[in-house]
Amino acid sequence: MGASCGGDVDARPAERFVWTAVSLTAISLVPPLLSGANTATTTALLGLHLVPATVMIPTLARSLRTRTD
């Protein structure tokens, strides 16, 4: 038996991935803001989270869509 909660859970894996990845990316932005580092360091840390997420999330979501469509 699977751990599925219903038919809707597995119906759109790409959409679920995007929501999860964006939420986790947003959460990952909090520590640099709370670190007390100077502005340049905080900006660099935020960029190092946002740039990869901007590239990877759409690419991986596209990959999931092509597998399930």
C-alpha positions in Angstrom: 0.0 0.0 0.0 1.2 3.5 -0.9 1.3 6.5 1.4 -0.9 8.5 -0.9 -3.5 10.7 0.7 -5.7 10.8 -2.4 -5.7 10.9 -6.1 -5.0 14.6 -6.2 -1.7 14.3 -4.4 0.2 12.6 -7.2 -1.7 14.2 -10.1 0.6 17.2 -10.5 4.1 16.4 -9.3 5.6 19.4 -11.1 3.2 21.9 -9.5 3.8 20.3 -6.0 7.6 20.5 -6.6 7.4 24.2 -7.6 5.4 25.1 -4.5 7.7 23.1 -2.2 10.9 24.5 -3.8 9.7 28.1 -3.7 8.6 27.8 -0.1 11.9 26.2 0.9 13.8 28.9 -1.0 11.9 31.6 0.8 12.7 30.0 4.2 16.4 29.7 3.2 16.5 33.5 2.8 15.7 34.1 6.5 19.1 33.1 8.0 21.2 35.5 5.9 18.8 38.3 6.9 19.1 37.4 10.6 22.9 36.8 10.5 23.9 40.3 11.4 26.5 40.3 8.5 27.2 43.5 6.6 25.1 44.5 3.6 27.6 43.1 1.0 27.7 39.7 2.7 24.0 39.5 3.1 23.4 40.5 -0.5 25.9 37.8 -1.7 24.2 35.1 0.4 20.8 36.1 -0.9 22.1 36.0 -4.4 23.7 32.6 -3.9 20.2 31.3 -2.9 18.1 33.1 -5.5 20.3 32.7 -8.6 20.5 28.8 -8.5 16.8 28.6 -7.5 15.8 30.8 -10.4 17.6 28.4 -12.8 17.0 25.1 -11.2 13.3 25.3 -10.1 11.9 25.9 -13.7 14.3 23.4 -15.2 13.4 20.6 -12.8 9.7 21.4 -13.0 9.8 21.2 -16.8 11.5 17.9 -16.5 8.7 16.6 -14.2 6.1 17.8 -16.6 7.6 16.0 -19.6 7.8 12.8 -17.6 4.2 12.9 -16.5 2.5 14.3 -19.6 
